[in-house]
């Protein structure tokens, strides 16, 4: 137990202990995507609890990539100042801060145009995990619904979001690749049925993630990048895939 409270250095980031606050969506931001006083006060208060690293809830690289309208954006330089203030308040309590960057993909609430582009329109491809889960349905992505040109645009939007996070002073960036969001949709053989270089083998399904990481690294200098991976994306009626790891293996 004592090691939990020991310092640890990860690359160039020194943490005062090994306690990490994970990203938890509270969605108290303004609908315009700005960091407001409510969210500043929330993270300032949380950072006083004494963890070594605080990871914010997900921010999004474009307006159309958000799950809901009242979530943080990193889609424009005009958002940097609000994030600078957030970083400053957390740093004032001797806590390092990371920001999670995400793209909702098929898990969109309020932008039907992008839903139509990202999701297969065949109703038979709906995958329900919970009838009451308003983020569903998830649909299989395919080449027609999400062409390679749009994938490239998404990759570059992550790159620019990473640059803005760097300019705001974040100590680390976490890429959200779980919870059925866009990157998870590519990683999952249950959802990804593409026949091009973004589908098929595990490497191909992870290609968009590799591209995002490489583009981000070119902007971030020594800032750490972490990836939030799903442990399983299968509802109960599906078995684990042979090319994945079971919970016990993990």
C-alpha positions, 0 to 999 in steps of 0.5 A: 500500500505504501507505494501508492503514496510514493512519487513516480516519474513517467518520462518527464512527468513527475507525480507526487503519488500514484493516485489518478482521478479518471475522466468522469463526464459531468458536462457542466460546460457551456453549450458553446464548448467553453470552459466555464466557472462551474467546471473550473470550480469543480476540477479545482475542488477535486484537485484539492483531494490530493491525487497525483494526476487528474484527468479531465472529462472528454473534450472534442476536436470538432463541434460535430464530434461531441456526444452532447452539446454541453461538452468541452471543445478543442476545435478552435484556438478561442478555447485555449484560454479557458483551458489555460485557466483550468490547468493553472487552478489544478497546478496550484494544488500541486496536481498534474493534469491530463485532458481526454480527447474523444470523437463520439462517432456513432454515439451522437445525440443531436447532429443527424447529418453526421450520424447519417455519414458515420453510421450504416443506414441499414436498421438491421445492423443496430446493436442494442446493449440496453433499450434504455441507453439513449446513446444507442444504436451503434451501427457498423461503419463502412467505406461509403458512410465514412470515406478515407478523406473524412478519416483523414480529416478526423485524424488531423482534427485530433492533431490540432486539438492536441496542439491546443492542449499543449498550448494550454499547458496540459501535462498529458493527453489521453485519447479515448478509444473505448465506450463505443465511441469512434475509435472503439468502433474501428477497433471492434470486429463486431462493429468494423466491417470495412474491407479497406486498410481500416478494417479486417486485421487487428492492425488495420482496425487500429490504423486510425488510432496509430495515425492519430498518435503519430500526428499528435506526436509531431506537435506535442514535443515531450508531452505524454500521450496515453490511450484509454482502451476498452476491456470488452465491447461485446454485449452478453449475446456475443462471445469474445473474439479469438483475436482478443484477450479474455478478462482473465488474460488481461 
